Amino acid sequence: MAQEAKILRIETDAKADALYICLSDQRVAYSEELTDDVVADFASDKSIVGFDIQRASVVFQTLAERKLKTRPRQPFRVAVELALA
């Protein structure tokens, strides 16, 4: 059974509309682009270190709309709450 990932920290850059979700303090060995806006960072043991999300407001708006089936007023906050639930 896979181990559940816990978020260590979330780093934001409002000017760049970017978000980094850090899952591990391990050193990043390589990265893989998952979508145009999301890159996953991996350690040498192939475990996930974190996710770099560009255009975060757009990505989270889309996720929140899909999950809630409506357009939330604060999509970023709703998406983070859903991710932490």
C-alpha positions, -999 to 999 in steps of 0.1 A, spaced: 0 0 0 13 35 -9 23 58 19 2 90 21 22 122 14 22 150 39 27 186 29 58 200 46 53 235 34 37 256 6 57 284 -9 39 311 -30 50 339 -53 20 361 -60 38 382 -86 48 351 -106 14 334 -99 34 304 -88 31 279 -60 55 252 -48 41 223 -27 70 207 -8 65 171 3 101 162 13 133 178 24 152 155 1 174 170 -27 158 172 -61 175 148 -85 153 154 -115 121 169 -126 93 159 -150 67 182 -166 33 167 -159 13 195 -178 22 229 -192 17 244 -157 28 216 -134 63 201 -128 70 173 -104 104 171 -86 118 137 -77 146 125 -53 172 100 -65 151 72 -50 122 83 -73 101 96 -44 83 129 -50 99 159 -34 74 185 -46 53 201 -72 60 234 -90 28 250 -102 29 279 -126 -3 300 -134 -15 287 -100 -46 309 -99 -58 293 -132 -49 258 -122 -66 261 -88 -96 278 -103 -100 249 -127 -96 223 -99 -120 241 -76 -146 243 -103 -143 206 -111 -145 196 -75 -173 219 -64 -191 221 -98 -193 259 -93 -171 289 -95 -157 297 -60 -150 333 -50 -116 323 -36 -103 294 -58 -68 294 -44 -80 291 -8 -106 264 -17 -80 244 -36 -55 245 -8 -82 235 17 -92 206 -6 -55 195 -9 -50 195 29 -83 177 36 
